[in-house]
């Protein structure tokens, strides 16, 4: 299982070539950058951006097209899954504390 620093290290390897944006079915269909390594990076570094990512992370289809096209072979899908699990864990913990 990946941890926060593993995800950050992985995402920091991104070249920002934007190839992933051109193959992501969600982005292509909606014609806007909803989720990308850049957005994930900003979310992990800045909690203010996390709110946006929390809302859109579940839209990712987890198809892996981004990893296939990535020149660095970054596993963005793993980062998305990690963030989704973290969000779910945070929500569950808060509900159990009430």
N, C-alpha and C positions, 0 to 999 in steps of 0.2 A: 504494500500500500504506500502511495506517495504521501509525503508530508508537505507542509507549507513551503519550506525552504527548497524542497525538490521541485515543486511546481514553479516557484519563482526562478530558480536556476534554469529550468527548462524554457520558460517563457522569455527570460533574458537573452537567450540564444537567438531569438527571432531577428531576422535581417530586415524586417518591415518591407519585404518585397511586394506584399499584398497579393501574391498568387492565391493564397487561401481564400481570399474574398471573391475571387473569380470562379471558384469551383464550389463554394458553399451553396447548397440548394436553397437554404433559407435566405441568404443575402441576395442571391440571384433573383429569387422569386419576389422578394419584397423591395428590391432595388435600394437597399440602404444597409449600412454597416451596423448591424445589430450587435453582433458578438465577433470578436477578433482577438488575436494575441495582444494587440495594443490595448484594447479595452480591458482584457483580463489583467494585463500588466498594471494598468492604472488602478484597477480595483484592488489588487493585492498590495499596492503601495499606498493607496490613499482611501481611507474608509468612506470618504464622502462619495466617491465613485462606486463604492460597493453596493449602495442602494440600487443603482441602476442595474448592475450586473445581477443582483439578487432577483430582480424582476424578469430579466430576459434569459437567464442561464438555462432555464428549462425548455426554451424554444429550440435549442440545439438538437439536431436529429441524431447526433453521434454516429454519423455515417463514415467518418474517417477520411473523407475526400481531402481535407486540409492536410492531413499527415502524408497522404500519397503524393501530393504536389509539392510539399515543402522541401526546399533545397537542403534544409538542415534536418529534415525528418522529425520535426517536433511533433510530439503527441498532444495536440491541443485537446483532443477528446478526453484524455486522462485528466487534464487540468479542469475541463468543464465538469466532469464527473466528480472530481475532488471538491470543487467549489459547491456543486449541488448537494453533495453529502454534508459538507460543512454547514450549509444553510439549514438543511433538514435537522442536523444535530443541534444547532443553536436554537431552533424553534422548539424542538422536543425538550431540550433542557429547560428553556424558559417556562414551558407549560407545566413541566413536572415540579418546578420550584414554586408554582402558585398554589 
